[in-house]
Amino acid sequence: MSNNKQCVDVESAVKLMWFGIGLSTAVPLIEKFTGVIGAGALFFMLAMCGLMCIFPYKILNGSNAFRYVFVVINVVSLLWGLATFGEMGETVLQKIVFLISIPMFAYTAKLLFSKQANEFFKK
């Protein structure tokens, strides 16, 4: 089901999602080529990034359910990341990207639930 209405807030949120997916894809690639992680970890991280590509596509096409699932997954990830920060053997690059992702996710969530976005997701 496609929602043909234009919504600047949703489009901006989707651009931020793609940027975040790009960052999340770049980290394991850099770490693999610098010898920090192995092939198995690279495959797993890239597979997760691939699955996350579904969210911007579905959200841009008006899926209200994917909007909520995206927020729930990210809130749980942020809480887990904050609770275990520095205890899971993260690399410096992973820590930097995580810290960058906190305000980026907060702004994305704000855009996804703005008045304009709420109108966009009404069916």
N, C-alpha and C positions, 0 to 999 in steps of 0.2 A: 504494500500500500504506500503510495507516494503522496507526500504533502507538498503541493506545488507553491504554497505561500512562501514568501521571502521573509526572513527574520534575521536581522543583523546580529542580535545577541547569540542566537543559535549558531550562525555561521562563524562568529568569532570564537565561540566555545569549541566548535569542531576544529578550527584551525589550531587552537591551543592543544587539543587532544592529539592532533597529528604531530605537532611539535614534540609533545611528550613521548609519543610512540617513537619518534625519530631519535630522541635522546636515549630512550630505553633500548633501542636497537644499536645505537652507536657504542654504548658502554661495553656490552659483551664482545662486540667485534674488536674494539681497541684492546680489551683485556686478553682476548684470544691471541691477537697478533703480537702482544707484548709478553705472552707466556704466563699470564696470571691465572687463566682458567683453561680447562681442557675442552675437548670437543663435545663431551656429554653436556657440560654446563652451558656451552655455547648453543647447542641444539635446543635445550630446554628453554633458555631465555628467549631465543628467537621465536620459538613456537608460541610462547606466552605473548610476545609482541604481536605475532600474527593473529592470535585470537583477539587481542585488543583492537585490531583494525575493524572488527565488526561494529564496535560501538559508534565511532563517528559516522559511519555509513548509515546505520539504522537511525541514529538520532537526527541526522540531517534529513532523513526521509520521514520524520514525524513520529517515531516510535517513543511514546511516553514511557512504556515499560523499560526500555533500554536506558532512558534518562535516569530512572530511579536505580536500576541495577548498577549502572556506571558509578553513581554516587555512593551506593552502599559498598561496592567493591573497593573504591578508593578510600572511603572512611576507614574501613577495616584494615586496609593496607597501611594507611597513615598511622593508625593507632598501634598496629603491630610494629611498624618501623620505629616509632617513637619509643615503644616499650623495650625494644631490643637493640636500640641504636648503639653501635660499638661493641656489642656482645656476640654478634653472629659472624665475625671475621670479614666484615665488608672491607672492600678496598677504599682508598681515599676517593677515587673517582665515583664509586657507588654512593659514598656519603655525600659528596658534592651534589650529585644529581638528585638524591633524595631531598636534600635541603632546598634545592631549586624547585622541586616539584610541589612542595607544601604551599607556597603562595600561588603557584600556577594552578594547582587543583582548586584552591579556595576561590580564585577568580573564575575558573571554569564553572564551578558549581553555582556561583552567584549569577553568572550569565544564563545558565540553564534553567534557573528558577526566577528569572526576572519577570516582570509583568508582561513584557513583550513576548518572552519565550513561553510563558504559560498560555497566552493566547494562541501561539503557534501550535502547541501540543493539544489544544482542545479539538475534539473531533466532532 
